[in-house]
Amino acid sequence: MKRAHRKVHTRIWTILGLLLPLVFFTILAMRQSPPADRPAVLIEAPAESSGEASQ
């Protein structure tokens, strides 16, 4: 393998190694729906225990 070919190969893989994760995380960030579009999750009050409520 010639030296120039090795340099080009190294540069291409370095660029791909930096660019691909950046593109991947950008796509993930863009796909997230804003909080207004998410369904509401109801949080119920804890059930009262029978011993404490009667006093």
Secondary structure, 3 states (H helix, E strand, C coil): CCHHHHHHHHHHHHHHHHHHHHHHHHHHHHHCCCHHHCCCCCCCCCCCCHHHHCC
